Amino acid sequence: MEIALVIGLLVVVIILFASEKFSVDVVTIGMLVLLTLFGIISPKEAFEGFSSDFIIILASIFIISGALSETGLLDKLGSQMIKVVKSKTLFVGYTMLVTGALSAFMNNTTVTALVTGPVIGMCRKLDLSPSKVLIPVAFASILGGTCTLIGTSTNMAVSGYIAQSGMEPLYFFEIFWIGLVFLVTGVVFILIFYKKLLPNYQHGGYNERYEIAQYLSEVVVSAESSLVGQVAFYSDLAKQEIRILKIIRNKEAFIPRSSTYIQANDILLVECSIEDVIKIKEASGLEVLADTIAQKEEPNEKVVMAELLITPSSKLINRSLKKSRFRQNYDLVVLAIQRFGEPVSQKIGDIKLRIGDTLLVQGTQEDIDKNRNSTQFSVVGDFKVNMFKEKKGIFTAIVFLLAIIAGTFGWTPLSIAFMAAALLTVLSGAIHVDRAYEIINWKLLILIGGMTAFGSAMQNSGASKYLAENITNLLGDFGPMYVLGGFVILVILLTQPMSNAAAALVVLPVALDTAQMLNADPRTFAIGIMLGASVSLIAPFEPSCILVFGPGKYKFIDFLKVGLPLTLLLFLILMALVPFFWRL
């Protein structure tokens, strides 16, 4: 009965993870509650995963990475390294190596976000389509994470689980050589085939890319108008969701700020629908000078356009522009939004933003520069970086390096080394303590802790043993190598609808039991599954791939054409090297 319950719950969890109808942390907590209520795991077992020192390491790395980003050091490093190479082909390969090297020690999604802007900027200088480079960048960030223990959350999750199962956790550089082979293979594959397999999408003007379909109208405010004396952001026009993009006053054009009042004889450049234009015409005290369909003028010397990429740690995610008070907080006007390369059709102010959304904004160069180091978004195609905390960024990098050295050589436990580094980072002022709590990906930590407890449920109920026996009966005659290959293929497929860490932790309990039945080394199976979760590049569901989807103007098929053959190649390399480095 318990076996059927646990396996049934596993199927439901996989479906819910894939559908994204509920947040992964909510699904995980609900699963833990049910397992505890049915008596399959004890309350202690339910929460043991959250007390793992690997959870502490992950949280510390989020804080350190956030500090490196907020001080501007990562952006400076990324943009300067990418500008070195001037040849198109060398640029693609060099960029992949730089991205992969950074991803070995940083969260791969964070690395992808920080290099995307400079990469697009360099592509424009080299007259190279960004669509030729951004998929390679995303893939390199994923493969680079296979080089070290902290390269991906999947590595940390698997290491924590096998440690809880009585095995030695992974050493910091235990997987370095096989990860390096994966990264170099990915770079060589892309350099050979990128001209044929990757699309060559040319970026047109802003109007063409975003298909801006709103009206721009010039409205004159008479002295008798009720708008006179109203704050632009809270005026009667704003209440009708008519956006004031620019005000012309005494022949001087400027973008209204949160403290700007409307005056008599102001000319307002507003964005609105046809119905809104009719309302303006009928309103007393207002006169429409001209109506033109969305032929927005190119940026002049005072007002410029820019593209902003919503990054993984942004507080804007799942919030609308209206609720986040975007214009008031950043003094930038959002003209359009792209999601997965396609313009979003509903009202801009009501759209809940997601990771990878690209915003077309308008503002003064001063306002763009002021927001250049924002942790909520990155400026696409941009090289300028404000190093406003340069010394603190360097201090954080040194502390991070010392933590890696101390943990690697066993001078102190890895969890203590990284916790100390995170503490020193906060104390130095490189990141504020409140921001440190905000930047930690709590959903991921809950997912890893909860799925670790689910592994205990698989063991307690006998579900993992039951599945292992059936797999052994089915494939055991072919030998451990074929069984391992079956598990790796399974985890590769599961990572398409699920996160890599979740997919690995779902398969791991069954794989470890199967290895024992086959008298094979469970550690080899664990490492094979862990690496299999990181070489799955078939579809653009990884956060790193989502980040480049819009800026690269990609289609789903573009990832499939490049990712499927590369995944097959990496699978063959994995099956050859894992038994070589870790005996079956």
Order of alpha helices (4+ residues) and beta strands (2+ residues): alpha-alpha-alpha-alpha-alpha-alpha-alpha-alpha-alpha-alpha-alpha-beta-alpha-beta-beta-beta-alpha-beta-beta-alpha-beta-beta-beta-alpha-beta-alpha-alpha-alpha-alpha-alpha-alpha-alpha-alpha-alpha-alpha
